[in-house]
Amino acid sequence: MPSPSIYLASSSPRRQELLRQLGIAFEVVAPQISEQPRTDELATDYVLRLAAEKARCVARRVDLRAGCPLPVLGADTEVVVDREILGKPRNRDHACRMLRRLAGRTHRVFTALCIVNQGVERSAISESRVTFGPLSEEEIARYWESGEPADKAGAYAIQGRASAFIARLEGSYSGVMGLPLYELAMLLRELGMPIP
């Protein structure tokens, strides 16, 4: 396995898959932070804050361990409808309520990135608009039973079975997955790290 070129402050399999797609070697170091939104915090501020807090948390940990020779990448993705951050579903009922709200309408997905490299921080944000077709109660129930929505922002995964629900996407497919590759490549170039 090649030596890592970044630390990934996330245990998300989707983010790992997208980094591999770009050919970026990485080591996963899961952050330990509170993900509670602040009162009246805008979705954009929330995702930018969480991405930065995840990257800083891991940078502190690896700095103690190895002098932090590599950049740390943090990311956060949130689904927003009617200005409300949906978060991840707590249980079946919560997931089904989310999917009912998304059915037959357009919502926004924000993904923020933050790279911490030797005390320097660079951030970027991706905004996408996703339109779901109508969903029946049976479709929602079957989707929950698939197990896919359980740990996903907004209770769906664009790269999985929920792709059949999506009538229109405006923005970044990889951003909705959890790691906007265009913005990531831009940040890495700013830091002088060529994409393989």
Backbone torsions as a table, in degrees:
resi	resn	phi	psi	omega
1	MET	NA	135.1	-178.2
2	PRO	-67.5	154.5	176.2
3	SER	-64.1	143.4	-178.3
4	PRO	-67.9	147.6	173.9
5	SER	-105.6	-13.4	173.2
6	ILE	-145.8	160.9	166.1
7	TYR	-96.3	135.0	177.1
8	LEU	-103.0	115.3	-179.3
9	ALA	-85.7	60.1	-178.0
10	SER	-168.7	142.7	174.4
11	SER	-102.3	12.8	-177.4
12	SER	-67.1	122.0	175.9
13	PRO	-61.9	-30.5	179.0
14	ARG	-66.0	-42.7	179.1
15	ARG	-66.2	-38.6	177.7
16	GLN	-62.9	-42.7	178.7
17	GLU	-61.0	-41.2	-178.8
18	LEU	-70.0	-36.6	175.3
19	LEU	-64.1	-41.3	177.2
20	ARG	-61.8	-36.7	179.4
21	GLN	-59.7	-36.3	178.1
22	LEU	-82.7	-9.1	-178.7
23	GLY	80.7	25.0	-179.2
24	ILE	-96.9	121.7	176.7
25	ALA	-78.3	142.0	-174.9
26	PHE	-150.0	161.0	170.3
27	GLU	-122.4	130.6	-179.7
28	VAL	-82.4	128.4	171.1
29	VAL	-132.9	104.7	-174.4
30	ALA	-70.7	131.0	178.5
31	PRO	-79.0	158.2	176.2
32	GLN	-125.9	93.5	-179.4
33	ILE	-136.7	162.9	172.0
34	SER	-79.9	134.4	179.3
35	GLU	-108.2	23.9	-179.0
36	GLN	-76.2	125.1	175.7
37	PRO	-65.1	149.1	175.4
38	ARG	-83.4	157.8	179.9
39	THR	-57.8	128.3	177.9
40	ASP	61.6	20.7	179.1
41	GLU	-76.1	128.6	177.5
42	LEU	-68.3	150.8	-177.9
43	ALA	-58.1	-41.4	-179.3
44	THR	-64.4	-42.3	178.1
45	ASP	-64.3	-39.2	-178.7
46	TYR	-63.0	-49.7	-177.4
47	VAL	-68.1	-37.7	177.0
48	LEU	-63.9	-41.8	179.1
49	ARG	-63.6	-46.7	-177.9
50	LEU	-65.6	-41.6	178.3
51	ALA	-59.4	-42.7	179.9
52	ALA	-67.9	-42.9	-179.5
53	GLU	-64.5	-38.6	177.3
54	LYS	-63.2	-46.5	-179.1
55	ALA	-64.3	-43.7	-179.8
56	ARG	-64.0	-42.2	179.7
57	CYS	-57.7	-48.4	-179.0
58	VAL	-70.4	-37.2	178.0
59	ALA	-59.1	-41.5	178.1
60	ARG	-63.4	-42.4	-177.9
61	ARG	-66.2	-47.6	-177.4
62	VAL	-74.1	-25.4	176.9
63	ASP	-63.7	-41.3	177.7
64	LEU	-66.0	-33.0	-174.0
65	ARG	-84.1	-41.3	-169.4
66	ALA	-143.1	17.3	-178.2
67	GLY	73.1	9.9	177.1
68	CYS	44.1	60.9	-177.8
69	PRO	-74.5	-11.9	-174.3
70	LEU	-116.8	152.7	173.4
71	PRO	-63.7	153.4	177.1
72	VAL	-115.6	130.1	179.6
73	LEU	-107.9	121.4	172.8
74	GLY	-113.1	150.6	179.8
75	ALA	-149.7	152.9	173.8
76	ASP	-147.3	139.4	-179.4
77	THR	-125.0	134.3	177.3
78	GLU	-137.3	143.0	174.6
79	VAL	-99.4	131.5	-174.6
80	VAL	-126.2	129.3	175.4
81	VAL	-137.3	134.0	-176.0
82	ASP	52.3	39.6	179.5
83	ARG	65.7	9.3	178.9
84	GLU	-101.5	131.4	174.7
85	ILE	-79.0	118.3	-174.9
86	LEU	-76.4	-34.3	-177.0
87	GLY	70.8	-162.1	178.4
88	LYS	-99.1	147.4	-177.5
89	PRO	-69.0	140.1	178.4
90	ARG	-79.7	-29.6	-176.2
91	ASN	-164.8	-174.5	-177.2
92	ARG	-59.6	-48.2	-177.0
93	ASP	-61.3	-41.8	179.8
94	HIS	-63.5	-44.8	178.7
95	ALA	-61.4	-43.7	-179.0
96	CYS	-65.2	-38.1	176.4
97	ARG	-62.5	-42.4	178.2
98	MET	-60.1	-49.0	-176.6
99	LEU	-64.0	-35.4	175.7
100	ARG	-63.2	-39.2	179.5
101	ARG	-67.2	-33.6	-178.1
102	LEU	-80.7	-24.6	-173.8
103	ALA	-61.7	131.1	173.6
104	GLY	72.4	19.1	-178.1
105	ARG	-150.9	175.1	-178.6
106	THR	-103.6	138.2	174.5
107	HIS	-131.4	170.9	180.0
108	ARG	-110.7	147.8	175.5
109	VAL	-125.5	123.7	177.6
110	PHE	-110.7	131.6	170.8
111	THR	-127.9	124.2	177.6
112	ALA	-107.3	147.3	175.5
113	LEU	-122.1	148.0	170.9
114	CYS	-142.5	128.9	174.3
115	ILE	-113.6	125.7	175.2
116	VAL	-106.6	123.4	-177.6
117	ASN	-139.4	104.7	178.5
118	GLN	51.8	48.7	176.0
119	GLY	84.8	-7.2	178.1
120	VAL	-99.6	135.5	178.6
121	GLU	-115.4	139.3	172.9
122	ARG	-131.5	133.7	-178.8
123	SER	-127.4	156.1	175.0
124	ALA	-152.6	158.6	178.8
125	ILE	-137.4	143.6	177.2
126	SER	-117.6	135.2	175.2
127	GLU	-121.0	129.8	176.9
128	SER	-127.3	154.3	175.5
129	ARG	-116.3	125.3	-176.4
130	VAL	-120.0	129.7	179.0
131	THR	-112.0	121.5	174.7
132	PHE	-89.3	145.2	166.6
133	GLY	-76.2	176.9	177.0
134	PRO	-65.1	149.0	178.4
135	LEU	-128.1	134.0	175.4
136	SER	-83.6	162.9	176.1
137	GLU	-60.1	-36.3	179.2
138	GLU	-65.4	-42.1	178.8
139	GLU	-64.1	-41.4	178.9
140	ILE	-63.3	-45.3	-179.8
141	ALA	-62.7	-44.3	179.4
142	ARG	-63.7	-37.9	-179.7
143	TYR	-65.7	-42.7	176.9
144	TRP	-59.9	-43.7	-178.2
145	GLU	-63.3	-21.7	178.0
146	SER	-68.0	-18.6	-178.7
147	GLY	87.0	-10.5	-174.3
148	GLU	-66.4	-38.6	-173.4
149	PRO	-75.4	-12.9	-165.0
150	ALA	-55.2	-39.8	-175.6
151	ASP	-120.1	27.1	-174.7
152	LYS	-109.7	140.0	173.3
153	ALA	-58.9	129.2	-179.2
154	GLY	75.0	3.6	177.2
155	ALA	67.2	30.9	174.5
156	TYR	-152.8	157.8	177.0
157	ALA	-122.4	115.5	-176.9
158	ILE	-62.3	-29.9	-176.5
159	GLN	-85.5	-1.5	-177.4
160	GLY	-111.4	-143.1	-176.9
161	ARG	-64.8	-25.8	-179.6
162	ALA	-67.3	-12.6	177.1
163	SER	-57.7	-26.5	178.6
164	ALA	-73.2	-13.6	179.6
165	PHE	-88.2	-16.8	-166.3
166	ILE	-91.1	113.2	179.9
167	ALA	-83.2	-29.8	-175.5
168	ARG	-155.6	142.8	174.6
169	LEU	-132.3	125.1	173.2
170	GLU	-118.4	111.8	-179.8
171	GLY	132.7	-140.8	-171.3
172	SER	-106.4	115.6	175.9
173	TYR	-60.5	-46.6	-179.3
174	SER	-66.8	-29.8	175.9
175	GLY	-64.8	-41.5	177.7
176	VAL	-67.1	-33.1	175.6
177	MET	-66.4	-29.6	177.8
178	GLY	133.7	-1.7	-179.8
179	LEU	-155.6	94.2	-177.4
180	PRO	-68.2	113.2	-170.7
181	LEU	-71.4	-33.3	178.1
182	TYR	-61.9	-50.3	-179.2
183	GLU	-64.5	-37.6	178.0
184	LEU	-62.7	-47.8	179.9
185	ALA	-60.1	-38.6	178.7
186	MET	-61.5	-46.3	-179.8
187	LEU	-64.7	-41.7	-179.1
188	LEU	-64.3	-40.0	177.7
189	ARG	-63.2	-40.3	177.8
190	GLU	-58.5	-33.2	-179.5
191	LEU	-88.1	4.4	178.0
192	GLY	78.8	21.0	-180.0
193	MET	-104.7	106.7	179.7
194	PRO	-68.4	146.4	175.5
195	ILE	-80.1	131.3	-178.6
196	PRO	-56.7	NA	NA
